[in-house]
Amino acid sequence: MTASRFLASLAAAALLALAPGAQAQPFPSKPVRIVTPFPPGSGPDSVLRIVGEKLGKAWNQPVIIENRPGANGFIAIEAAKKAPADGYTLVQMDDTHMSLQPHLYTNIPYDPARDFVPVATLFRTYFFVAVPANSSWKNVTDLVNAAKEKPGAITYGSWFVGSPGHLGGAQLEAATGTQMVHVPFKDMGQLYGSVGNNDVNWAFGTAASAGPMVKAGKVRFIAVAAPKRVAGYESIPTVAEAGGPPNFEIRAWVALFAPAGTPAAVAAAIQQDVARVLGDREVGERFAAVGFEPYSISPSEMKTLMEADLRRYGDVVKRAKISIE
């Protein structure tokens, strides 16, 4: 090949590389799938659909929400774990999946740190102390005094063994030197119905899960396990304000993760777009309507949060001696 032909071929190659379609297409260039272990109509599902709707408009690409509930989230998590690590498959998980279940189960089909990378937080929520509407308890002092007067007689419910509600009750027992009986239920609807019927004395619940029973006049909130009072429920004192232990918090967060190996630039771009959605006033109002607070932190902050929660849950599970096969 002559020098002139060689230079001509280089020039042609350069023009081809600059041609539309020859370069990497910006993300996303096709529909994005988000797998969730939460059932349709649940609080996390409702929030995900709000965010998905806004992201779809911003990306000009469909955002497909795929509900795969069951098996403690393992079905959805396994599906996402096996997906290509390209940003086009995300999975919605909470602190239970990422920081609690590794301590609860002797064998889980995923490694939170090895199999997934954090992408974007969506919301956080705090838990209220819920009692029957006709309960004589007016505050946490009344609850603790009753537990101390009758060790082993006071019952608290949760939606399954090892749930945040269960561990929250165990934490309250440890912090107050009391002994109460945990009663697990199959689902949240059954749990709060039983609280309203006085079948159990109390339970932890969020504004989204127990709030409808409060509005129906069946259940009453006497405190919130949060560092400060919650917007929309300003009349409800914190656990510390209601006579309980200081700095007592029971909360949950939900976030988006991607299969390990997803390009950092893609994960960062998604996080930035989600953050913009969460900053939208309309989105904040729609979140508040289902009892959630938009929560946006960086992937590195997510990693720090998960590690802190992993240590905290490990201590609680060990103290409560909870183990699930």
Backbone hydrogen bonds, N-H to C=O, Kabsch-Sander energy under -0.5 kcal/mol:
donor,donor_aa,acceptor,acceptor_aa,energy
6,F,2,T,-2.4
7,L,3,A,-2.3
8,A,4,S,-2.0
9,S,5,R,-2.4
10,L,6,F,-2.1
11,A,7,L,-2.3
12,A,8,A,-2.3
13,A,9,S,-2.2
14,A,10,L,-2.3
15,L,11,A,-2.3
16,L,12,A,-2.1
17,A,13,A,-2.2
18,L,14,A,-1.4
19,A,15,L,-0.6
19,A,16,L,-0.7
22,A,19,A,-2.1
23,Q,19,A,-0.6
32,V,62,P,-2.2
33,R,88,Y,-2.9
34,I,64,I,-3.1
35,V,33,R,-0.5
35,V,90,L,-2.9
36,T,66,E,-2.5
42,S,39,P,-1.9
46,S,42,S,-2.6
47,V,43,G,-2.3
48,L,44,P,-2.3
49,R,45,D,-2.1
50,I,46,S,-1.5
51,V,47,V,-2.4
52,G,48,L,-3.1
53,E,49,R,-2.1
54,K,50,I,-1.7
55,L,51,V,-2.7
56,G,52,G,-2.5
57,K,53,E,-1.4
58,A,54,K,-2.1
59,W,55,L,-3.0
60,N,56,G,-1.3
61,Q,56,G,-1.2
64,I,32,V,-2.8
64,I,62,P,-0.6
65,I,63,V,-0.6
66,E,34,I,-2.7
66,E,64,I,-0.6
67,N,65,I,-0.6
68,R,36,T,-3.1
70,G,37,P,-0.6
73,G,70,G,-1.3
74,F,71,A,-2.3
75,I,70,G,-0.9
76,A,68,R,-0.7
77,I,73,G,-2.4
78,E,74,F,-2.6
79,A,75,I,-1.8
80,A,76,A,-2.1
81,K,77,I,-2.5
82,K,78,E,-1.6
83,A,80,A,-1.1
86,D,84,P,-1.8
90,L,33,R,-2.7
91,V,257,F,-2.4
92,Q,35,V,-2.8
93,M,91,V,-0.6
93,M,255,A,-2.4
95,D,253,W,-1.5
98,M,94,D,-2.0
99,S,95,D,-2.7
100,L,95,D,-1.2
100,L,96,T,-0.7
101,Q,96,T,-3.0
103,H,100,L,-1.8
104,L,100,L,-1.3
105,Y,101,Q,-2.4
106,T,324,I,-1.7
115,D,111,D,-3.1
116,F,112,P,-0.7
117,V,258,A,-2.6
119,V,256,L,-2.2
120,A,256,L,-1.6
121,T,297,I,-0.6
122,L,254,V,-3.0
123,F,254,V,-1.4
124,R,293,E,-1.9
125,T,252,A,-2.5
127,F,250,I,-2.5
128,F,205,G,-3.7
129,V,223,A,-2.8
130,A,128,F,-0.8
130,A,203,A,-3.3
131,V,220,R,-2.8
133,A,218,K,-2.2
135,S,132,P,-2.1
140,V,242,A,-0.8
141,T,242,A,-1.7
143,L,139,N,-1.4
144,V,140,V,-2.9
145,N,141,T,-2.6
146,A,142,D,-2.1
147,A,143,L,-2.1
148,K,144,V,-2.1
149,E,145,N,-2.2
150,K,146,A,-1.8
152,G,179,Q,-3.1
153,A,150,K,-2.3
154,I,150,K,-0.7
156,Y,181,V,-2.4
157,G,202,W,-2.1
158,S,183,V,-1.5
163,S,160,F,-2.1
167,L,163,S,-2.8
168,G,164,P,-2.4
169,G,165,G,-1.8
170,A,166,H,-2.0
171,Q,167,L,-2.4
172,L,168,G,-2.2
173,E,169,G,-2.3
174,A,170,A,-2.3
175,A,171,Q,-2.4
176,T,172,L,-1.6
177,G,173,E,-1.3
178,T,173,E,-1.8
181,V,154,I,-2.8
182,H,180,M,-0.5
183,V,156,Y,-2.6
185,F,158,S,-2.0
191,L,187,D,-1.8
192,Y,188,M,-2.7
193,G,189,G,-1.6
194,S,190,Q,-1.8
195,V,191,L,-1.8
196,G,192,Y,-2.3
197,N,193,G,-1.4
198,N,195,V,-1.6
199,D,194,S,-2.7
200,V,194,S,-0.9
201,N,155,T,-0.6
202,W,155,T,-1.1
203,A,130,A,-1.9
204,F,157,G,-0.6
205,G,128,F,-2.1
210,A,206,T,-2.7
211,G,206,T,-0.9
213,M,210,A,-0.7
214,V,210,A,-1.4
215,K,211,G,-2.7
216,A,212,P,-1.5
217,G,214,V,-1.5
218,K,213,M,-2.4
219,V,213,M,-1.5
220,R,131,V,-3.1
222,I,129,V,-2.4
223,A,129,V,-0.7
224,V,237,P,-1.8
225,A,127,F,-3.2
226,A,224,V,-2.0
233,Y,230,V,-2.3
236,I,233,Y,-2.0
239,V,224,V,-1.7
242,A,238,T,-1.8
243,G,240,A,-1.4
244,G,239,V,-3.0
248,F,245,P,-0.7
249,E,247,N,-0.7
250,I,225,A,-2.1
252,A,125,T,-2.6
254,V,123,F,-2.3
255,A,93,M,-3.1
256,L,120,A,-3.5
257,F,91,V,-2.5
258,A,117,V,-2.2
260,A,115,D,-2.4
262,T,259,P,-1.6
267,A,263,P,-2.2
268,A,264,A,-2.6
269,A,265,A,-2.0
270,I,266,V,-2.3
271,Q,267,A,-2.4
272,Q,268,A,-2.2
273,D,269,A,-2.0
274,V,270,I,-2.8
275,A,271,Q,-2.5
276,R,272,Q,-1.8
277,V,273,D,-1.9
278,L,274,V,-2.7
279,G,275,A,-1.4
280,D,277,V,-1.5
284,G,280,D,-2.2
285,E,281,R,-2.1
286,R,282,E,-2.2
287,F,283,V,-2.5
288,A,284,G,-2.4
289,A,285,E,-1.5
290,V,286,R,-0.6
290,V,287,F,-1.5
291,G,288,A,-1.5
292,F,287,F,-2.2
293,E,124,R,-1.8
295,Y,122,L,-1.9
297,I,295,Y,-0.5
302,M,298,S,-2.4
303,K,299,P,-2.1
304,T,300,S,-1.8
305,L,301,E,-2.4
306,M,302,M,-2.7
307,E,303,K,-2.1
308,A,304,T,-2.2
309,D,305,L,-2.5
310,L,306,M,-2.3
311,R,307,E,-1.7
312,R,308,A,-2.4
313,Y,309,D,-3.2
314,G,310,L,-1.7
315,D,311,R,-1.9
316,V,312,R,-1.9
317,V,313,Y,-3.0
318,K,314,G,-2.1
319,R,315,D,-2.2
320,A,316,V,-2.5
321,K,317,V,-0.9
322,I,317,V,-1.7
324,I,104,L,-3.3
